Amino acid sequence: MPKEFSRSSRVAEQVQRELAELIRLELKDPRVGLVTLTGVELTPDYAHAKVFYTTLADPSARQDIDAGLRRASGFLRRELGRRIRIHTLPELHFVFDESVERGDRLSRLIDEAVASDRKHEG
């Protein structure tokens, strides 16, 4: 594994940890409630970070959460700069991670198929 890749992934993990803590402890926006960060992708020059998140909130609240995260991105970026020492502080782009929701839906479909098979066997 190239050295740059491991450094980049370490920085991405640190960004994710720090942002999760900042959102949980420092963010006062009531729109951003139960948010879990699922990953961070950094551009090679660290200028941009895609921050993937999911939430247990109602799907109708997703737009408000997204707006709250976008509005807080400047604050979060500044606070991140106080916690992490890197050359370029990335601009934060929040992206809803649909993979958790998709996985949950697939899991339910599998459970239903198994239950249906058992019903037809017995």
C-alpha positions as CSV (number, residue, x, y, z in Angstrom):
1,M,0.0,0.0,0.0
2,P,1.5,3.4,-1.0
3,K,2.5,5.7,1.8
4,E,0.3,8.5,0.5
5,F,-2.8,6.3,0.5
6,S,-2.3,5.3,4.1
7,R,-1.7,8.9,5.2
8,S,-4.8,10.0,3.3
9,S,-7.0,7.3,4.9
10,R,-5.6,8.2,8.3
11,V,-6.5,11.9,7.8
12,A,-9.9,10.9,6.5
13,E,-10.5,8.8,9.6
14,Q,-9.4,11.6,11.9
15,V,-11.6,14.1,10.0
16,Q,-14.6,11.7,10.5
17,R,-13.9,11.2,14.2
18,E,-13.5,14.9,14.9
19,L,-16.5,15.9,12.9
20,A,-18.7,13.3,14.6
21,E,-17.6,14.7,18.0
22,L,-18.2,18.3,16.9
23,I,-21.6,17.5,15.5
24,R,-22.6,15.6,18.7
25,L,-21.2,18.1,21.2
26,E,-20.9,21.5,19.6
27,L,-23.5,21.9,17.0
28,K,-26.6,23.7,18.3
29,D,-28.8,23.4,15.2
30,P,-32.0,21.5,16.2
31,R,-32.4,20.3,12.6
32,V,-29.2,18.2,13.0
33,G,-30.2,15.5,15.5
34,L,-29.5,11.9,15.2
35,V,-26.7,11.9,12.6
36,T,-24.1,9.2,12.2
37,L,-21.1,9.8,9.9
38,T,-20.4,6.7,7.9
39,G,-17.3,7.8,6.0
40,V,-15.1,10.6,4.6
41,E,-13.5,10.8,1.2
42,L,-10.8,13.3,0.7
43,T,-9.5,14.6,-2.6
44,P,-5.8,14.0,-3.1
45,D,-5.0,17.6,-2.4
46,Y,-7.2,17.6,0.7
47,A,-9.1,20.6,-0.7
48,H,-12.5,18.9,-0.5
49,A,-14.0,16.2,1.8
50,K,-17.2,14.3,1.0
51,V,-18.7,13.5,4.4
52,F,-21.2,10.7,4.2
53,Y,-23.9,10.5,6.9
54,T,-27.0,8.6,7.7
55,T,-29.8,9.3,10.2
56,L,-32.5,7.5,12.1
57,A,-34.8,10.5,11.7
58,D,-37.9,10.3,9.5
59,P,-37.0,10.5,5.8
60,S,-39.1,13.7,5.5
61,A,-36.6,15.4,7.9
62,R,-33.6,14.6,5.6
63,Q,-33.9,17.9,3.7
64,D,-33.8,19.9,7.0
65,I,-30.8,17.8,8.3
66,D,-29.0,18.4,5.0
67,A,-29.7,22.2,5.2
68,G,-28.5,22.2,8.8
69,L,-25.3,20.5,7.9
70,R,-24.6,22.7,5.0
71,R,-25.3,25.8,7.1
72,A,-22.9,24.5,9.8
73,S,-20.1,23.5,7.4
74,G,-18.2,26.8,7.9
75,F,-18.3,26.4,11.7
76,L,-17.4,22.7,11.5
77,R,-14.5,23.5,9.1
78,R,-13.1,26.2,11.4
79,E,-13.4,24.0,14.5
80,L,-11.8,21.1,12.6
81,G,-8.9,23.4,11.8
82,R,-8.4,23.9,15.6
83,R,-8.3,20.2,16.1
84,I,-6.4,18.8,13.1
85,R,-3.1,20.2,11.8
86,I,-3.0,19.6,8.1
87,H,-1.7,21.9,5.3
88,T,-5.1,22.4,3.5
89,L,-8.3,22.3,5.5
90,P,-10.9,20.6,3.3
91,E,-14.1,22.2,2.3
92,L,-16.9,20.0,3.6
93,H,-19.6,18.5,1.4
94,F,-22.2,16.5,3.2
95,V,-23.8,13.6,1.3
96,F,-26.6,11.4,2.6
97,D,-25.4,7.7,2.6
98,E,-28.2,5.6,1.1
99,S,-26.3,2.4,1.5
100,V,-27.5,1.9,5.1
101,E,-31.1,2.4,4.1
102,R,-30.7,0.2,1.1
103,G,-29.1,-2.6,3.2
104,D,-31.9,-2.4,5.7
105,R,-34.5,-2.7,2.9
106,L,-32.7,-5.7,1.4
107,S,-32.4,-7.3,4.8
108,R,-36.2,-6.9,5.2
109,L,-36.9,-8.4,1.8
110,I,-34.7,-11.4,2.5
111,D,-36.4,-11.9,5.9
112,E,-39.8,-11.8,4.1
113,A,-38.7,-14.2,1.4
114,V,-37.4,-16.7,4.0
115,A,-40.6,-16.4,6.0
116,S,-42.6,-17.0,2.8
117,D,-40.6,-20.1,2.0
118,R,-41.1,-21.5,5.5
119,K,-44.8,-20.9,5.2
120,H,-45.0,-22.8,1.9
121,E,-42.8,-25.6,3.2
122,G,-44.9,-26.3,6.2
